[in-house]
Amino acid sequence: MEYLRIFFHYFWGWLDVRSILLFSFVFLVLGDVFKNKMPKDFPPGPMGLPFLGNIWDFDAAKPHLYMAKLAEKYGDVFTIRLGTRFVIVNGYKLVKEVLVHQGGSLTDRPPFAMGDELTKNQGLVLSNGYLWMQQRRFSLMTLRNFGVGKRSLEHTIVEECRFLNEAMEDEQGRPFDPQFIIHNAVSNIICSVVFGNRYEYTDRRFQELLHLIDVTLKMQVTMWTQLYNVFPTIMKIVPGPHHTIFSNWKNVISFVKSEIQAHKEDWNPSCPRDYIDCYLDEIEKSKDDVDAKFDEENLCFCVLDLFVAGTETTATTLCWALLFMTKYPEIQKKVQDEIDRVIGQGRQPSMADRANMPYTDAVIHEVQRMGNIIPLNLPRMATKDITVRGYVLPKGTQIFGNLTSVLFDKNEWETPHHFNPEHFLEENGKFVRRDAFMPFSAGKRVCLGEQLARMELFLFFTSFLQRFTISPPPGVEPSLEFKMGSTLYPKELKICAISR
């Protein structure tokens, strides 16, 4: 023992601070390598750095294009490490196989630090297991009861179309950016269901809320957020723009809590006015079902999920629709001819018109396909071992079903990289559904607001082109360049709305 004591005494005396730091670094690197060693029979992928994986190579501004290059090199199933390891699945047939046929094993969302900080993995988007199933069940039932997917909500959408058209009319044909006002209009539809009222386009408090959400969502794909998800403990004390996300979200939550409190003050359980009223009633009914977590905190996160998801995706798609119409005026003219023939100028469009307007319907579907607003889908996590193309993916594997690879699959679309409404038309001009049309994702985690979004897209878009001809500002060539936030949105959108 005396010899060992003497040895360690001289050993530590020999080491200097630099040697200790180097030894610690090597030890940590080796630990990371062994911890993240690729499992047997796992898909191939690019080499990554210790701790960071491929985060320095990852193009957060164009993630779908980055993934397309990797698919060319590694095939339809490959692995990438962005802090944690993800498996990317590509192509319509394989994505359908994974999300639909094996969807029962992919109902969970993987944990990540930013989501845990913002929502504590509650609500509808990031929750899992029994909690998620009960919250989704209740939300689907309640949304249907308030008219989602039914004609009873159509009147609300048509009225909002009128308000939006009047606001666009006020621009008197001058160039303007319609993105913010479109977000306000679309958000009013989900607000009518969730909060029981709409907000004027001049409401400063609501405008500030939309601005906070917009900034927060666009920061979700920045390098700062990626680093936070990898090193949350360190990044909590490191100054940077990622702290803006937390401060903004705190203000957004405060808005929702004030709405919930206002509902509680005049709540009548026998006469529910909206989603919040119904949820308050469910809290009382589900007191004994603790695991379902019907409480005011979860109500707040469910409302936020419905509000954000119900606004961002549809509004962004409508912005792409206007941009494509400025880019392809000949297609816009065909849509207007069909509107004039079926609806005319004497009344507002209705959902009953859609069956008689195959070309307009085809254009809206092609906007969704080419707009590709959720290019990578949201990740899912295997709840048990699954096999994909011979690769064994153990329980806990995080998987992206790459929607870009589906919507632009060269084996499914005749001209995948061109705006072509004929993709959704038969030779006789009849509208045809395509299996590879998957903008709302698929499987058990498919978007619960799909029916509402379809109604909004048809009514808003048809109403726009019934009332206006959309053109770019004089001398400006429309650009289809994009930026990446929580959705893929037009980099720049300036239009002139000329009354017809």
C-alpha positions in Angstrom: 0.0 0.0 0.0 2.9 2.3 0.8 4.3 1.9 -2.7 0.9 2.7 -4.2 0.6 5.9 -2.1 4.1 7.0 -3.2 3.3 6.2 -6.9 0.1 8.3 -7.0 1.9 11.1 -5.1 4.5 11.4 -7.7 2.0 10.8 -10.6 -0.2 13.7 -9.6 2.8 15.8 -9.0 4.0 15.1 -12.5 0.7 16.1 -14.1 0.1 19.8 -14.7 -3.2 21.5 -15.4 -2.9 21.2 -19.1 -2.3 17.4 -18.9 -5.3 17.0 -16.6 -7.5 18.9 -19.0 -6.2 16.8 -22.0 -6.8 13.6 -20.1 -10.3 14.7 -19.1 -11.1 15.6 -22.7 -9.9 12.3 -24.1 -11.8 10.5 -21.4 -15.0 12.3 -22.2 -14.5 11.8 -26.0 -14.0 8.1 -25.5 -17.1 7.9 -23.3 -19.2 9.7 -25.9 -17.9 7.3 -28.7 -18.8 4.2 -26.7 -22.1 5.7 -25.5 -23.2 6.5 -29.1 -21.7 3.5 -30.8 -23.9 2.5 -33.7 -26.0 -0.5 -32.8 -25.7 -3.7 -34.9 -27.8 -3.9 -38.1 -28.4 -0.1 -38.0 -28.7 2.1 -41.1 -25.6 3.8 -42.5 -24.9 7.5 -42.3 -22.3 10.2 -42.3 -19.5 10.3 -39.6 -20.1 12.9 -36.9 -18.0 14.7 -34.3 -18.0 13.7 -30.7 -20.8 15.2 -28.7 -22.2 17.2 -31.7 -22.6 14.5 -34.2 -23.5 16.1 -37.6 -24.8 19.3 -36.1 -22.0 21.4 -37.7 -22.7 19.9 -41.2 -26.5 20.2 -40.8 -28.1 22.9 -42.9 -30.8 24.2 -40.7 -31.9 26.7 -43.4 -32.5 24.0 -45.9 -32.9 20.7 -44.0 -34.9 18.9 -46.6 -32.2 19.6 -49.3 -29.5 18.4 -46.9 -31.4 15.2 -46.3 -31.9 14.7 -50.1 -28.2 14.7 -50.6 -27.7 12.2 -47.9 -30.4 10.0 -49.4 -28.5 10.0 -52.7 -25.4 8.8 -51.0 -26.8 6.4 -48.3 -30.1 5.3 -49.7 -33.7 5.6 -48.6 -32.9 4.7 -44.9 -30.0 6.4 -43.2 -28.8 7.6 -39.8 -27.9 11.1 -38.8 -26.8 12.4 -35.4 -27.9 15.8 -34.3 -27.0 15.6 -30.6 -29.0 12.4 -30.5 -29.3 9.8 -33.3 -32.2 9.9 -35.9 -33.2 7.5 -38.6 -34.4 9.2 -41.8 -36.9 7.3 -43.9 -37.4 8.4 -47.5 -39.8 7.8 -50.4 -43.6 7.3 -50.5 -43.7 3.5 -50.2 -41.2 3.3 -47.3 -42.7 6.3 -45.4 -46.1 4.8 -45.7 -44.8 1.4 -44.6 -43.3 3.0 -41.5 -45.9 5.6 -40.5 -49.0 3.6 -41.5 -48.3 -0.1 -41.5 -46.0 0.1 -38.5 -47.6 3.2 -37.1 -48.8 1.4 -34.0 -45.2 1.1 -32.9 -44.5 4.8 -33.6 -47.0 6.8 -31.6 -44.5 8.5 -29.3 -42.6 11.7 -29.7 -39.0 11.7 -28.7 -38.0 13.9 -25.8 -35.9 17.0 -26.5 -34.7 19.7 -24.1 -36.4 22.7 -25.7 -39.8 21.0 -25.8 -39.5 19.9 -22.2 -38.7 23.5 -21.2 -41.5 25.1 -23.1 -44.4 22.6 -22.6 -43.1 20.0 -20.1 -44.0 17.5 -22.9 -47.7 18.0 -22.3 -50.4 19.2 -24.6 -51.2 17.5 -27.9 -48.0 17.7 -30.0 -45.3 16.5 -27.7 -47.1 14.3 -25.2 -47.0 10.5 -25.2 -48.8 7.4 -24.0 -52.1 7.4 -22.2 -51.9 11.2 -21.6 -51.6 11.9 -25.3 -54.4 9.4 -26.2 -56.8 11.0 -23.8 -56.0 14.6 -24.7 -56.2 13.8 -28.5 -59.5 11.9 -28.0 -61.1 14.7 -26.1 -59.8 17.4 -28.5 -61.1 15.5 -31.6 -64.5 15.1 -30.1 -64.7 18.7 -28.9 -63.6 20.1 -32.2 -66.2 18.1 -34.0 -68.8 19.2 -31.6 -68.0 22.8 -32.5 -68.2 22.2 -36.2 -64.8 21.2 -37.4 -65.3 19.2 -40.5 -69.0 20.2 -40.6 -71.0 22.9 -42.3 -71.8 24.6 -39.0 -68.2 26.1 -38.9 -68.4 27.1 -42.6 -70.3 30.3 -41.8 -67.5 31.4 -39.5 -64.9 30.9 -42.2 -67.0 32.6 -44.8 -67.5 35.6 -42.6 -63.7 35.8 -41.9 -63.1 35.6 -45.7 -65.3 38.7 -46.0 -63.3 40.6 -43.3 -60.0 39.6 -45.0 -61.2 40.6 -48.4 -62.3 44.0 -47.1 -58.8 44.5 -45.5 -57.2 43.6 -48.8 -59.5 45.9 -50.7 -58.3 48.8 -48.4 -54.8 48.4 -50.0 -56.4 49.7 -53.3 -54.1 47.6 -55.5 -50.9 48.9 -54.0 -48.0 46.5 -53.3 -48.2 45.0 -49.8 -47.1 42.0 -47.8 -50.3 40.0 -46.9 -48.6 37.4 -44.6 -49.4 38.9 -41.3 -53.0 39.8 -42.0 -53.5 36.3 -43.4 -52.2 34.8 -40.2 -54.6 37.0 -38.2 -57.5 35.9 -40.4 -56.7 32.2 -40.2 -56.0 32.4 -36.4 -59.5 33.8 -35.9 -61.0 30.6 -37.1 -59.3 28.5 -34.4 -59.9 31.3 -31.9 -63.6 31.1 -32.5 -63.5 27.4 -31.5 -61.0 27.7 -28.7 -61.6 31.1 -27.2 -65.1 31.7 -28.5 -64.4 34.9 -30.3 -62.3 36.5 -33.1 -59.9 39.4 -32.9 -59.9 42.5 -35.0 -56.9 43.0 -37.3 -56.3 46.3 -35.4 -56.2 44.6 -32.0 -52.8 45.5 -30.7 -52.7 42.9 -27.9 -53.5 40.1 -30.3 -51.1 41.5 -33.0 -48.3 41.4 -30.4 -49.2 37.8 -29.5 -49.0 36.8 -33.2 -45.6 38.6 -33.5 -44.2 36.8 -30.4 -45.3 33.4 -31.7 -43.9 34.2 -35.2 -40.5 35.1 -33.8 -40.4 32.1 -31.5 -41.3 29.6 -34.2 -38.7 31.0 -36.6 -36.0 30.6 -33.9 -36.8 26.9 -33.4 -34.5 25.8 -36.2 -31.5 28.1 -35.4 -28.2 26.7 -34.3 -28.8 28.2 -30.9 -31.9 25.9 -30.4 -29.9 22.9 -31.8 -27.2 23.6 -29.2 -29.7 23.9 -26.4 -31.2 20.5 -27.3 -27.7 19.0 -27.1 -26.3 20.9 -24.1 -29.3 22.2 -22.1 -27.5 22.6 -18.8 -24.7 24.6 -20.3 -26.9 26.7 -22.7 -29.2 27.7 -19.8 -26.4 29.9 -18.5 -24.9 30.9 -21.8 -26.2 34.2 -23.1 -27.7 34.2 -26.5 -30.9 34.6 -28.6 -32.3 31.3 -27.5 -33.3 33.0 -24.3 -35.7 35.1 -26.4 -37.7 31.9 -27.0 -38.3 31.4 -23.3 -39.2 35.1 -22.6 -41.6 35.2 -25.6 -43.2 31.9 -24.7 -43.8 33.2 -21.1 -45.8 36.1 -22.5 -47.7 33.8 -24.9 -48.6 31.5 -21.9 -49.7 34.6 -19.9 -52.2 35.5 -22.7 -53.7 32.0 -22.7 -53.9 31.9 -18.9 -55.8 35.3 -18.9 -58.3 33.8 -21.4 -58.7 30.7 -19.2 -59.3 32.9 -16.1 -61.8 35.0 -17.9 -63.7 31.9 -18.9 -63.7 30.6 -15.3 -65.3 33.8 -14.1 -68.5 33.3 -16.1 -68.3 29.6 -16.9 -71.7 27.7 -17.1 -71.1 24.0 -17.4 -74.5 23.4 -18.8 -73.8 25.7 -21.7 -70.3 25.4 -23.1 -69.3 28.1 -25.4 -66.0 26.8 -26.7 -63.0 24.4 -26.2 -61.9 26.0 -23.0 -65.4 25.7 -21.4 -65.5 22.0 -22.4 -62.0 21.4 -21.0 -62.9 23.0 -17.7 -65.9 20.6 -17.5 -63.6 17.7 -18.4 -61.3 18.6 -15.5 -64.2 18.2 -13.1 -65.2 14.9 -14.7 -61.7 13.4 -14.8 -60.5 14.1 -11.3 -60.0 10.5 -10.6 -58.1 9.8 -13.8 -54.8 11.4 -12.7 -52.8 9.9 -15.6 -54.9 11.6 -18.2 -53.8 14.9 -16.7 -56.8 17.0 -17.3 -55.8 20.2 -15.4 -55.4 23.9 -16.1 -51.7 23.6 -16.9 -52.4 21.0 -19.6 -55.3 23.0 -20.8 -52.9 25.9 -21.4 -50.6 23.7 -23.5 -53.4 22.1 -25.4 -54.8 25.5 -26.3 -51.4 26.7 -27.5 -50.9 23.6 -29.6 -54.3 24.1 -31.3 -53.8 27.8 -31.7 -50.3 27.6 -33.1 -50.8 24.5 -35.3 -54.2 25.8 -36.4 -52.8 29.1 -37.6 -49.2 28.6 -38.8 -49.7 25.7 -41.3 -52.9 27.0 -43.0 -51.8 30.6 -43.2 -48.4 29.7 -44.6 -50.0 27.5 -47.3 -52.3 30.4 -48.3 -49.3 32.6 -48.6 -47.7 30.1 -50.9 -50.9 30.0 -52.9 -50.8 33.7 -53.5 -47.2 33.5 -54.5 -47.8 30.7 -56.9 -50.7 32.6 -58.5 -48.4 35.6 -59.1 -45.8 33.2 -60.6 -48.3 31.4 -62.8 -51.0 33.9 -64.0 -52.3 31.5 -66.6 -53.2 29.0 -63.9 -54.8 31.8 -61.9 -56.9 32.7 -64.9 -58.1 29.1 -65.2 -59.2 29.1 -61.6 -61.0 32.4 -62.0 -62.8 31.1 -65.1 -64.0 28.1 -63.1 -65.1 30.4 -60.2 -67.0 32.6 -62.6 -68.7 29.6 -64.2 -69.7 27.7 -61.0 -70.1 30.5 -58.4 -70.2 33.8 -60.3 -69.9 37.1 -58.5 -73.3 37.3 -56.8 -72.5 35.1 -53.7 -69.6 33.9 -51.6 -68.1 30.4 -52.2 -69.3 27.5 -50.1 -68.0 24.0 -49.5 -70.8 22.6 -51.7 -69.0 24.2 -54.6 -65.9 22.2 -54.3 -67.3 19.1 -56.0 -68.0 21.2 -59.1 -64.6 22.9 -59.1 -62.0 20.2 -59.9 -59.4 22.5 -61.3 -59.5 24.8 -58.3 -59.3 21.8 -56.0 -56.3 20.5 -58.0 -54.5 23.8 -57.8 -54.9 23.9 -54.0 -53.6 20.4 -53.7 -50.6 21.3 -55.9 -49.9 24.4 -53.7 -49.8 22.1 -50.7 -47.5 19.7 -52.5 -45.1 22.2 -53.8 -45.3 24.5 -50.8 -44.1 21.5 -48.7 -44.4 23.5 -45.5 -43.5 20.7 -43.1 -40.6 19.2 -45.1 -39.3 16.7 -42.6 -42.4 15.9 -40.6 -42.2 15.8 -36.8 -40.1 13.0 -35.3 -41.5 9.9 -33.9 -40.1 7.3 -31.5 -40.4 3.5 -31.6 -42.2 2.1 -28.7 -40.8 -1.4 -29.5 -38.2 -2.9 -31.8 -39.1 -2.6 -35.5 -37.5 -3.6 -38.8 -37.2 -1.3 -41.7 -35.6 -2.5 -45.0 -33.8 -5.2 -43.0 -32.4 -2.8 -40.5 -33.3 -3.5 -36.9 -34.4 -0.3 -35.1 -34.6 -0.9 -31.3 -37.1 0.6 -29.0 -36.4 4.2 -28.4 -35.1 4.9 -31.9 -36.1 8.3 -33.2 -37.4 8.4 -36.7 -38.3 11.1 -39.3 -40.6 10.1 -42.1 -39.3 12.6 -44.7 -42.4 14.2 -46.2 -40.3 16.1 -48.9 -39.2 12.7 -50.3 -42.9 11.7 -50.5 -44.3 14.9 -52.1 -41.5 15.0 -54.6 -41.1 11.3 -55.2 -40.1 10.9 -58.9 -41.8 7.5 -58.9 -45.1 9.0 -57.8 -45.3 12.3 -59.6 -45.0 12.9 -63.3 -43.2 16.3 -63.0 -42.2 16.4 -59.3 -40.3 19.6 -59.3 -42.8 21.7 -61.4 -46.0 23.3 -60.3 -48.5 21.2 -62.2 -52.2 21.0 -61.2 -52.6 18.2 -63.7 -51.1 15.9 -61.1 -54.6 15.9 -59.5 -56.7 15.7 -62.7 -57.8 12.8 -64.9 -57.8 13.2 -68.7 -61.5 14.1 -68.5 -60.7 16.9 -66.1 -62.1 15.1 -63.0 -60.3 15.6 -59.7 -58.3 12.5 -58.6 -56.8 11.8 -55.2 -53.2 10.7 -55.1 -51.9 8.3 -52.4 -48.6 10.1 -52.3 -50.3 13.4 -51.3 -49.2 13.4 -47.6 -48.8 17.0 -46.4 -50.7 16.3 -43.2 -48.5 13.3 -42.4 -50.0 9.8 -41.9 -50.7 7.2 -39.3 -51.9 7.6 -35.7 -50.1 11.0 -35.4 -51.7 12.5 -38.5 -52.7 16.2 -38.1 -55.9 16.4 -36.1 -56.8 19.6 -37.8 -56.7 18.2 -41.4 -60.5 18.6 -42.0 -60.5 22.2 -40.7 -57.4 23.1 -42.9 -59.1 21.7 -46.0 -62.2 23.8 -45.4 -60.1 26.9 -44.8 -57.9 26.5 -47.8 -60.7 26.0 -50.2 -62.9 28.9 -48.9 -60.1 31.4 -48.4 -58.4 30.7 -51.7 -61.6 30.7 -53.7 -62.8 33.9 -52.0 -59.4 35.6 -52.9 -59.6 34.8 -56.5 -63.3 35.5 -56.8 -62.7 39.0 -55.6 -59.1 39.8 -56.8 -56.6 39.2 -59.4 -53.3 38.7 -57.7 -50.1 40.0 -59.4 -46.6 40.9 -58.4 -45.6 44.6 -57.9 -44.7 46.3 -61.3 -41.3 45.3 -62.5 -40.9 42.5 -59.9 -40.3 38.9 -60.9 -41.9 36.6 -58.3 -39.4 34.5 -56.4 -40.1 31.0 -55.0 -37.2 31.3 -52.5 -38.0 30.1 -49.0 -37.0 30.4 -45.4 -37.2 27.8 -42.7 -38.9 28.3 -39.4 -41.3 25.9 -37.8 -42.7 25.8 -41.4 -41.2 26.4 -44.8 -42.5 29.9 -45.8 -41.9 32.3 -48.7 -38.8 34.4 -48.2 -40.5 37.4 -49.6 -44.1 38.0 -50.6 -45.3 41.3 -52.0 -48.5 41.3 -54.1 -51.0 43.7 -55.7 -54.6 42.7 -55.1 -56.6 44.2 -58.0 -60.3 44.1 -57.7 -62.1 42.2 -60.4 
